Amino acid sequence: MSTSVQEREARNILQVYRRMPAVFDRGEGTRVFTSEGRSYLDFISGIGVASLGHGHKDLADAIAAQAQTLLHTSNLFFHPLQTEVAAILADRTGLDRAFFCNSGSEAVETCLKFARRYWFTQGSTGRTKYVAFRHAFHGRTMGALSVTWDDHYRAPFAPLIPNVMFADPDDITGFEALVDDTTAAIIVEPIQGEGGVRPISAAMASAIEGACARTGALLIADEVQSGSGRTGPFLYSRTLGLTPDLVALGKALGAGVPIGVAMFSNAVAASASPGDHGSTYGGNLLACRAALVFLEALASPTLTASMLAASERLFSGLRSMQERVPTIRDVRGAGLMVGIELTVDAAPVVAAAFERGLLINRTGATVVRLLPPYIITLADVDAALPLLEDALVAAGGSGQ
């Protein structure tokens, strides 16, 4: 069956993915299973999406109940679930208003659009510049791609949106020189995800705050990957002392159901008028119902305590592994967002881990990324660490 699926896909699916040779048709907790019955420990959770793991009963029950009641009415009408999700997100983010869409890229697009809309409303039509960062990844739609740094993503689709400048996240002086009274917004991932799980330094965060205060530039925090509790706090930008005007959310928030949200300060939201933006599917009842299940789960002290314990066990184990495996250059990240930088290409490690029943992925060429489900247990961590170490050694790292 697996071969048949792959053969059919080769004929009918746009070939933009490099897939691993497995067909998954079932999941339970932190594991997924192939159509042949092989089990894999999932430490990438659909690139940070399956936050409550697989086959989560409360989520499945809520989705089923909603599907039997009402799935979609469009944003031409009211329904109660958007308001419920928006109120919780306002409380958790400190920002006042939500715009619902379907993905992180769409949330970033919304933030970029309304940064310019804000200045247009102020009469400052020349404030159109965006300042982003080296190693940034904000999405693949044209606006989000324009503030994504890696030319590998950008070049085939040029020309992109003009007037985007990229700062080195380790060069505060160079960054400050880019931000001026033509800057609409600074956009930053508090922890860069696709760029290699690179946390922004406290010094750069302070410089970003200072540049916004000096010039009035808006701050967009792309928390699609680092937010929604993955790093411990609901937003990692708060850990860094950043006070964004706009925040992009997605991934974990829907626990597997597509959702994106752009959070607005009241000041930026005041620039919006009916017809400025919209989404056919955004904030549909199914997505909002899933988000409510996720947000309720995240509010549980039991879950947050277990996430913290799993994170501590994972980082401790990886740093101990670093002493034995010379190809590990660095271990970084926060919470359940982990990057292991290697001295070699990470692709063979990902393949070796897959052969051993562990799902991870490669980002930033030499970085192994771990984004396990929030329901991860200490037993899961203890099972994954030796598999990962074995994969590292098999791929060229000499263990001790």
FIMIVEX-330928 format. One line per field, with one value per residue (C-alpha): residue in three letters; x, z, y. Coordinates in steps of 0.1 Angstrom, whole numbers, plus 5000, padded with zeros to 4 digits. Layout:
resn = c(ALA ...)
u = c(X ...)
w = c(Z ...)
v = c(Y ...)
//
This chain:
resn = c(MET SER THR SER VAL GLN GLU ARG GLU ALA ARG ASN ILE LEU GLN VAL TYR ARG ARG MET PRO ALA VAL PHE ASP ARG GLY GLU GLY THR ARG VAL PHE THR SER GLU GLY ARG SER TYR LEU ASP PHE ILE SER GLY ILE GLY VAL ALA SER LEU GLY HIS GLY HIS LYS ASP LEU ALA ASP ALA ILE ALA ALA GLN ALA GLN THR LEU LEU HIS THR SER ASN LEU PHE PHE HIS PRO LEU GLN THR GLU VAL ALA ALA ILE LEU ALA ASP ARG THR GLY LEU ASP ARG ALA PHE PHE CYS ASN SER GLY SER GLU ALA VAL GLU THR CYS LEU LYS PHE ALA ARG ARG TYR TRP PHE THR GLN GLY SER THR GLY ARG THR LYS TYR VAL ALA PHE ARG HIS ALA PHE HIS GLY ARG THR MET GLY ALA LEU SER VAL THR TRP ASP ASP HIS TYR ARG ALA PRO PHE ALA PRO LEU ILE PRO ASN VAL MET PHE ALA ASP PRO ASP ASP ILE THR GLY PHE GLU ALA LEU VAL ASP ASP THR THR ALA ALA ILE ILE VAL GLU PRO ILE GLN GLY GLU GLY GLY VAL ARG PRO ILE SER ALA ALA MET ALA SER ALA ILE GLU GLY ALA CYS ALA ARG THR GLY ALA LEU LEU ILE ALA ASP GLU VAL GLN SER GLY SER GLY ARG THR GLY PRO PHE LEU TYR SER ARG THR LEU GLY LEU THR PRO ASP LEU VAL ALA LEU GLY LYS ALA LEU GLY ALA GLY VAL PRO ILE GLY VAL ALA MET PHE SER ASN ALA VAL ALA ALA SER ALA SER PRO GLY ASP HIS GLY SER THR TYR GLY GLY ASN LEU LEU ALA CYS ARG ALA ALA LEU VAL PHE LEU GLU ALA LEU ALA SER PRO THR LEU THR ALA SER MET LEU ALA ALA SER GLU ARG LEU PHE SER GLY LEU ARG SER MET GLN GLU ARG VAL PRO THR ILE ARG ASP VAL ARG GLY ALA GLY LEU MET VAL GLY ILE GLU LEU THR VAL ASP ALA ALA PRO VAL VAL ALA ALA ALA PHE GLU ARG GLY LEU LEU ILE ASN ARG THR GLY ALA THR VAL VAL ARG LEU LEU PRO PRO TYR ILE ILE THR LEU ALA ASP VAL ASP ALA ALA LEU PRO LEU LEU GLU ASP ALA LEU VAL ALA ALA GLY GLY SER GLY GLN)
u = c(5000 5028 5044 5011 5004 5039 5035 5001 5014 5043 5017 4992 5007 5028 5063 5074 5080 5108 5089 5102 5092 5063 5025 5010 4974 4970 4983 4980 4995 5031 5033 5022 5018 5023 4998 5021 5018 5053 5054 5073 5080 5069 5093 5084 5045 5037 5062 5050 5013 5000 5004 4981 4995 4976 4941 4935 4900 4888 4899 4884 4851 4849 4856 4830 4804 4811 4810 4775 4763 4777 4811 4811 4789 4816 4824 4792 4776 4783 4790 4800 4833 4855 4847 4856 4889 4897 4890 4914 4941 4937 4943 4972 4990 4982 4969 4934 4919 4922 4919 4913 4928 4941 4978 5009 5018 4984 4988 5021 5006 4979 5005 5025 4995 4982 5016 5014 4976 4984 5009 4986 4959 4984 4991 5027 5025 5063 5066 5067 5100 5102 5133 5137 5166 5191 5180 5144 5116 5081 5063 5060 5032 5046 5045 5058 5084 5096 5107 5122 5159 5173 5177 5169 5133 5133 5152 5127 5099 5116 5109 5093 5079 5105 5119 5128 5161 5178 5198 5223 5208 5242 5250 5231 5248 5240 5204 5199 5212 5185 5155 5145 5114 5106 5103 5067 5076 5103 5094 5112 5108 5118 5132 5140 5126 5134 5166 5180 5162 5181 5169 5171 5195 5184 5207 5191 5156 5165 5178 5145 5125 5148 5145 5107 5106 5130 5113 5077 5082 5057 5069 5056 5064 5062 5053 5038 5063 5076 5043 5011 5030 5056 5085 5069 5052 5024 5046 5084 5086 5075 5104 5127 5110 5095 5062 5048 5021 5011 5016 5013 5001 4993 5007 5001 4970 4947 4963 4961 4932 4944 4942 4961 4956 4970 4967 4964 4970 4940 4961 4968 4933 4918 4933 4912 4880 4855 4868 4905 4911 4892 4892 4865 4875 4892 4878 4854 4836 4857 4890 4878 4864 4898 4916 4893 4902 4938 4936 4917 4943 4972 4956 4960 4987 4993 5001 5024 5042 5047 5059 5085 5097 5100 5119 5143 5149 5154 5178 5198 5200 5211 5238 5251 5250 5270 5299 5299 5292 5317 5295 5271 5282 5254 5221 5197 5160 5134 5106 5097 5114 5149 5177 5208 5235 5259 5293 5279 5248 5218 5200 5217 5209 5172 5173 5191 5166 5137 5152 5152 5116 5122 5107 5128 5137 5165 5165 5192 5212 5232 5205 5183 5150 5128 5092 5075 5039 5030 5018 5053 5063 5096 5093 5091 5122 5140 5130 5140 5174 5192 5176 5188 5223 5225 5214 5240 5268 5255 5255 5291 5294 5318 5301 5322)
w = c(5000 5009 4975 4957 4976 4967 4930 4928 4944 4919 4892 4907 4935 4929 4937 4963 4992 5001 5020 5042 5029 5052 5049 5083 5089 5126 5157 5195 5220 5210 5184 5148 5129 5093 5072 5078 5116 5124 5153 5154 5183 5171 5181 5154 5158 5123 5124 5158 5150 5168 5202 5220 5203 5182 5188 5217 5230 5240 5208 5187 5206 5202 5165 5160 5179 5160 5127 5135 5146 5123 5105 5086 5081 5068 5083 5069 5102 5139 5158 5194 5192 5177 5206 5231 5215 5210 5246 5259 5234 5245 5281 5272 5248 5263 5229 5224 5191 5169 5132 5124 5093 5084 5088 5102 5069 5066 5101 5091 5059 5081 5104 5075 5058 5089 5098 5065 5070 5104 5089 5060 5084 5102 5069 5069 5035 5032 5061 5041 5051 5070 5090 5094 5104 5089 5093 5095 5081 5081 5055 5018 5006 4988 5017 5043 5018 5013 5049 5049 5046 5029 4992 4986 4993 4977 4944 4923 4931 4927 4925 4960 4980 4979 5008 5031 5050 5068 5100 5115 5149 5164 5152 5173 5157 5122 5132 5147 5116 5095 5116 5108 5102 5070 5089 5091 5113 5126 5123 5145 5155 5193 5185 5149 5138 5103 5105 5131 5164 5172 5202 5198 5225 5254 5241 5207 5222 5242 5210 5192 5220 5219 5181 5183 5210 5191 5157 5164 5142 5150 5163 5148 5168 5147 5173 5150 5161 5195 5208 5221 5251 5232 5250 5284 5285 5261 5241 5241 5232 5268 5281 5261 5273 5239 5237 5202 5185 5164 5170 5145 5159 5143 5144 5180 5185 5165 5178 5142 5128 5106 5122 5122 5143 5141 5174 5173 5198 5200 5185 5153 5152 5152 5116 5102 5083 5070 5037 5045 5049 5051 5050 5038 5062 5089 5124 5112 5139 5136 5139 5169 5186 5183 5196 5226 5234 5231 5252 5279 5280 5281 5311 5331 5358 5353 5316 5321 5350 5328 5299 5322 5335 5300 5288 5317 5311 5274 5276 5304 5283 5252 5270 5285 5250 5237 5259 5243 5206 5191 5161 5185 5185 5204 5221 5222 5224 5252 5265 5238 5209 5207 5182 5181 5159 5144 5128 5099 5077 5097 5069 5075 5112 5104 5081 5106 5134 5110 5105 5143 5148 5158 5139 5139 5112 5098 5097 5089 5071 5102 5129 5141 5153 5180 5184 5204 5214 5246 5261 5260 5291 5308 5295 5260 5265 5279 5249 5224 5237 5230 5196 5187 5200 5181 5149 5155 5158 5129 5107 5115 5151 5172 5206 5237)
v = c(5000 5024 5020 5025 5058 5071 5061 5078 5110 5111 5114 5138 5159 5190 5179 5205 5182 5159 5133 5105 5070 5063 5065 5073 5065 5064 5082 5077 5101 5108 5081 5077 5044 5035 5016 4985 4990 5004 5028 5061 5084 5118 5146 5170 5169 5180 5208 5221 5216 5185 5201 5178 5147 5123 5109 5133 5123 5158 5173 5145 5147 5184 5183 5155 5174 5206 5188 5175 5209 5236 5239 5272 5302 5327 5361 5376 5365 5362 5330 5327 5308 5335 5358 5331 5324 5361 5369 5342 5353 5389 5379 5357 5381 5415 5426 5436 5424 5393 5387 5350 5334 5299 5297 5314 5328 5344 5359 5374 5388 5404 5420 5433 5448 5466 5480 5499 5506 5522 5547 5554 5563 5586 5604 5590 5574 5573 5549 5516 5500 5467 5457 5420 5397 5374 5337 5348 5327 5342 5321 5314 5338 5368 5393 5368 5356 5392 5394 5359 5360 5329 5334 5298 5306 5340 5339 5319 5343 5376 5405 5405 5434 5462 5482 5453 5455 5426 5432 5408 5397 5399 5434 5460 5490 5478 5471 5505 5522 5505 5517 5553 5574 5556 5522 5510 5480 5457 5420 5394 5358 5358 5324 5319 5286 5276 5296 5271 5276 5308 5328 5366 5379 5400 5428 5428 5427 5458 5474 5466 5482 5512 5516 5514 5541 5563 5561 5551 5520 5492 5459 5426 5395 5363 5338 5312 5286 5300 5311 5294 5281 5261 5278 5279 5314 5320 5344 5342 5378 5386 5366 5389 5421 5429 5447 5440 5460 5430 5392 5364 5330 5296 5261 5247 5269 5246 5213 5200 5220 5248 5282 5315 5346 5381 5399 5438 5465 5488 5516 5496 5481 5516 5520 5492 5497 5471 5457 5463 5425 5393 5355 5331 5303 5324 5318 5291 5272 5240 5258 5279 5248 5231 5262 5263 5227 5235 5267 5249 5221 5247 5263 5231 5234 5196 5200 5230 5213 5182 5203 5220 5186 5172 5202 5201 5164 5169 5197 5180 5148 5167 5186 5154 5139 5168 5158 5123 5132 5156 5165 5184 5220 5236 5229 5258 5269 5270 5248 5223 5242 5227 5231 5209 5225 5200 5204 5184 5183 5173 5154 5121 5123 5128 5098 5077 5087 5078 5043 5039 5050 5086 5116 5148 5172 5194 5231 5257 5229 5218 5219 5191 5205 5190 5202 5174 5174 5192 5159 5145 5125 5118 5083 5097 5118 5088 5067 5094 5104 5070 5068 5103 5096 5063 5082 5109 5083 5063 5095 5103 5113 5091 5085 5077)
//
